[in-house]
Amino acid sequence: MKLLFVYNAKSGALNALFDAGHKLFSPSTYKCSLCALTHDAFTENTIWKNFRSENHFKMEFYHKDEFEAKFPSVKMMYPTILKLEGHELTTVLNPDVLKEISNVEGLIERLKREV
C-alpha cells in the first residue's frame, strides 16, 4: 500500500516560483489546499517533514501534470490524496475535505484515521 499525494500545481521551477508568489501575496486564493498544508512559501513545513520521515506509510508525491503523465486514464479533481493497493486507486482525502483542514496537524490526524 502506498499513499499518493497529488498537488493542484504544475511541476517545474517557473511554476514553483509563481506558486510561492501566490502563497505570499494572495494565500486565500491559492488553488492547492494540500500544498498550503504541507509547505510554507518556500520550503516544506517542518511538522510535515518530520511526520513523513517518522511514519510507516510509503508515500509518493506528484504535481498534477506528473500524475496525469503516469496515470493517463485516471481523471479527478485536485488536490487529492489517494491510496494505491496493487493496481487499484481509492480516494483517501478529496479536494473538499482537504479544503476544510486548517493546519498540518489536522491533516496528519486525518491521515492516521483514514489509512
N, C-alpha and C positions, 0 to 999 in steps of 0.2 A: 504494500500500500504506500502510495505517495500522495502528498498534497501539492497541488499546482496552484500557484498564486498568479493571477493574470491581471496586470495593471492596465488601466484605461489610459495608456500613454504609448507613444511610439518609441522605438529604440533609436539610439544614435546620440552623439554628442550635442548636436544643434538642438534636437528635441529636448534633451535634458536641460540645456540652458534656458530654453523657453519655459519649461515646466518650473524650474527654480524661480524664474522671474514672476511667473503667475502666482506661485505659492507665496512669494514675498509681498507682492503688491495687491493681489486680489484673492486671498485664500478662500473666501466664502464662495467664489465662483469656480474654483478649481474642480475639474471633472473627475478626478480619481480619488475617491474617499479612501481606498486601500493605501495608496501612496501617502496620503496625508496622515494616515495612522502609523505607517512603518518607517517613514522618512521625514527628516526635518528638511529645510530648504535645500541643503547641500549634501547631507550625509544621512546614513541610516540611523534611526532612533536607537539609542544605547540600550534601552529596555528590550526592544525588539531584537536587537543583535544578540544580547545575552540569552534571550529565550530561544532563538534559533540554534545557538551553539550548545545549549544545555538540555534540549528536549530529545525525545526519541523518534520524532516524526522525520521521515525523509521528505524533503521539500525541493521543489523546482520553481523558479521564478521566470515569468515571461512578460515582456511588453506585448500589447495586443497584436502587433504585426508579426512578432516571433511566434506567438501561439498559433495564429492563423496559418503561418507557413508550415508548422509542424503538424497541426490538426486541421487540414483544409476543409474537411466535411463537417466540422463542429461549428455551429452558429450559436452565438449567445450575446448577452449584454455584458458590458464590462464596467467596473472591475468585478472579479469573481474569484472565489476560492473553490477548487474542485478536488475531488478525491479520485485517484486513478488506482483501480484494482484490476490486475490483469490488463484487459483491453477495454474495461468499462469505466466511463467517466460519470460521476454523480456530483451534483452541486452540494457544497458544504455551506457556503455563505454567498448569497446573491447580492447584486448591487443595492437593492432596497435595504437589506439587513445591514450591509456594510456602512451605508449612509447614516444609519441610526446609532452606530457605535461611536462613542465620543472620544475615546482615548485608546492608546495601545494596550493598556491593562485590560480594558473591556474586550478587545479583540483576542487577546491571549486566553481570557476566561472562556469566551465563546468557543474558541478552537478546542480547548480542553474538554468542554461539554459535548461538542458535536462530533468529535472524532473518536 
